[in-house]
Amino acid sequence: MIEAGSLIRSLSGRPAARNFHTFVINEIGHGIVTGKFPVGSILASDAVMMENYGVSRTVLREALKTLEAKGMIEARPKVGTRVSPTSRWNFFDPQVLSWHFDAKPDRRFYESLFDVRRALEVRAVKLASERRTAENVRLMKYWLHQMDMSAGNLEAHGLAALEIHRTIAESSGNSLLRSLTGIVELTSALALKSLIGGPTADYQGAALEAHSALVAAIEEGAGAPAQTALEQIIALDEERALSLL
């Protein structure tokens, strides 16, 4: 299971803590998504992978089971372990989504990400405007302050924004909408990726202004203005992400 925020933290080049099990899952899963192991190809034998990754058969088998549960591979007797078609992949799995951060930019995939984010998060914001608690609002304001303090620091900015969106999902009272985190994080991380090495003030300023309007509207219980502010945030991220193409 990937920890929320780990993808955004990777922007600074900080390696994530890992164990052998997660290491093998990430190596193979990342390789599948980025094309190292193409769809339809057969993975190396257990013996070869055990040697390549320096793990036991037990660790390897558990990692392969996890990837199979994500729909990415299929083990067949006398054939081996084959990479499954993308139509079988679980794209709502945060780990599967995170591997697409390093994949070749794909316009249709990026547009699909933002379509889904827009459809689901607009609903989450409407519900949050109706169901938010004082504690929810307090958390949003705390992370909004962290955004304000993050001038020039893309990682801190992205993590603070992600926490606002996670709190909104929590405020919605709909447990299924909490699964939005992976999509929100990937789309945000792609937007931030496009800014690395360039000026960030305009983006951070616009994002802070839109998030401020979003939090204020949710606090007031104003669903329509909250949805408008969210649309501005998503449009801002989408424009930046598509600039990677």
CORTALIN-V491196 format. One record per run of one state. SS is the DSSP state (~ for helix, > for strand, _ for the rest). FROM is the first residue (numbers start at 1). LEN is the number of residues. If there is no record, write none. Layout:
ss/from/len
SS/FROM/LEN
SS/FROM/LEN
This chain:
ss/from/len
_/1/5
~/6/7
_/13/7
~/20/14
_/34/8
>/42/1
_/43/3
~/46/8
_/54/3
~/57/13
_/70/3
>/73/4
_/77/3
>/80/4
_/84/2
~/86/3
_/89/5
~/94/9
_/103/4
~/107/25
_/132/2
~/134/15
_/149/5
~/154/18
_/172/3
~/175/19
_/194/7
~/201/20
_/221/2
~/223/20
_/243/3
